[in-house]
Amino acid sequence: MADQSMDMHFADAGAPARRRAEAERREFAAYFALIFAATLPLTLVVWALTALRHFRLPERGPVARAWSQARVITPMIFSGA
């Protein structure tokens, strides 16, 4: 009987690490969403001004630019840079 309880103890040894990793993923997603939402209005304005100035639509739309900026900025926050 004691052997079974020891096996159960070792089976749950990775649980805190998994919970920590899941929490970090959720935090990363929350920051990403916040940064994406914050950069979207600015990229929309820049996209519209570029379209008006050059009389053509830019290759990348405002959503793609905001997504790209969020992909660059969010890891910087988590790396401490």
N, C-alpha and C positions, 0 to 999 in steps of 0.2 A: 504494500500500500504506500509506503514511503517513496518507493521508486516512481510511482505515478505522479505524486505531488511534485517531485523534483523535475520530472519531465515537463509538467505544466509550467513550472517556474521558468525554465529555460525557453519554452515556446513563446512566452510573453516578453522576453528580454528586449525585443526590437520594437515593442509597442510605443514607448516614449519617443523614440527616434522617428517613427512614422508619424506620430501626432505632431511633433515639432516640424517635420518636413511639410505636412499638410497645412499647418498654420502659416508657415513661410510662403507657401504657394498662394494661400488665400490673401495674405498681406500683399504679396507682389501683384496679384490680380486687382486688388483694391487700389493700390497706387497707380497701376497702369490705367485703370478706368478713370481715375481722377485726373491724371495728366492728359489722357486722351480728350476728356471732356473740356479741360482747360485750354488745350491748344486748338481745338476744332474751330472756335469762332475766329481766332487770329488767322489760321490757315485759310478759312473761307474768305476773309477780307483780302488777304494777299492774293489768293487765287482770282478773285473778282477784279482786283486792280490790275493784275497782270493780263487778264483777258481783255479788259478795256484798253489798256495801253498798247497791246500788240495786235488787237483785233482778231485774236484767235484764242481758242481754249488751250491752256497748258496741258502737257501730256499727263501729268499726275493730278488727280482731283484733290480737293481739300481733305477728304476723308483719308486718302492714301498718305498724304503729307502728315496729317495729325497722327495717324497710326505709326508712321515711321519715326516721328519725333518722340512719341511715347515709348517706342521700342529702344530708342537711344537713351532717353533720360532715365527711365525706371531702373535699369541695371546700374546706372551711375549712383543712384541713391543707395542701393543695396551693397555696392562695393565700397562705399565710403569716399568715393572720389568727389 
